[in-house]
Amino acid sequence: MRSLQLLYLCKTAIRELPSSIDLESVEILDLSNCFKFEKFSENGANMKSLRQLVLTNTAIKELPTGIANWESLRTLDLSKCSKFEKFPEIQGNMTSLKKLLLNNTAIKGLPDSIGYLKSLEILNVSDCSKFENFPEKGGNMKSLKELSLKNTAIKDLPDSIGDLESLWFLDLTNCSKFEKFPEKGGNMKSLRVLYLNDTAIKDLPDSIGDLESLEFLDLSDCSKFEKFPEKGGNMKSLKKLSLKNTAIKDLPYSIRDLESLWFLDLSDCSKFEKFPEKGGNMKSLMDLRLKNTAIKDLPNNISGLKFLETLNLGGCSDLWEGLIRRLIRSALALPPRLVEIHNRGVKCWKLNAVIPESSGILEWIRYHILGSEVTAKLPMNWYEDLDFPGFVVSCVYRDIHSRMNAVLHAGVSAIVILNIWLDQVWVWWYPKIAIPKEHHHKSTHINASFKSKGINIKKCGINLIFAGDQQNHMPMLEHPRNSGDNGSALQDTNGNVHGLIKMMNTTIFPR
């Protein structure tokens, strides 16, 4: 069997390779899921042609000393070998090894001689719960591209990590003892993906800004992380940044310089109170998540986020009503491409709220008519006007099922002394981008009508919003009626009405 090149013994009951087999010509040896396989015989040292060795899910405890002779080996897979505890010293002959998988083993560390693996591109030590130290000379692996240390007991990385000039992927997810990213880590000029989520990290060094190729940075669920570095704004290639569920309170001024950033997640950052005023300069931002933060307002220049399509404000109780008020006053212009706004855990592209009439909101909703239907004339070339982002629809209604009682208690008896119904104001932001393109050239009016069981519509209105205009544009109100479908519609130049969207009956109930 001297010409044997491929040997597949996976899922067999084999315990070891018989010495009678000549392995000198074998190029691929697969022993995966041979749960009883424990060791190599001495003839294993003669596998000079071996290119791929798969030992996944075996009972092997160690590799033979002759491993140094496997000079053709490119892939070594020891994943899920739960009894494998120690990787042998490298003598310098395994110069062809490109892929080393040690995940889910009992390994505690790696020898310094691992640095001799000059061709190694992928090293996976993830889910090795006893793995504590990355070798100092590991930085000598100049070809290393992917390093996974996920779910290990590692506490830090040596400064030599900065010498991994080819590394583009580094995963430290759920390394609960990892507290500090090395200062010289900023030297990894090729790094594109960095996972630090679920670690004990408190901050990042300023040198993080030197990661000029970094595109994805995940710090989510780092409960001790409080401050994003000022020089973090130097990461010009950064596209996705997750700070979800951290202790961060604010973002530095330099955040505006992240010109490639399109995804920013600050969800569940309960201490985060203010989005930076200059944050509106992030020209590429498409998805901004501020769910369950302590934010109270949005910056005036948020309209500068020209590509923003999704804004998640769910659970931001201090923000919502103020946002509605500012929008209706035209003191706040929303980004022109904003289609989805998430609120109260519901995904919707309609910014809406129910506010008591006594709140004074009607001071800004100036143009109402009696009844449940209103039509307004759209401005000329409205679909091309960059200063016209959309309009606000509103109505004043009374829910006949909701009333407020004042009760006087006297001893064991109670007397109702006050029984009143409260009027509510429902306001709804409708961006023009939500209007189908087929209506753009032929639509001249916008129509809104309101109807629902148990609801008494008293009056309604439409306000056209113009960027930078402190006063609402006064629309031309036409055809007031007290009936009709509860929805919005467009009217074209021929007087034909095109249905746009049907409102759920529940959208005008207090929520």
Order of alpha helices (4+ residues) and beta strands (2+ residues): beta-beta-beta-beta-beta-beta-beta-beta-beta-beta-beta-beta-beta-beta-alpha-beta-beta-beta-beta-beta-beta-beta-beta-beta-beta-beta-beta-beta-beta
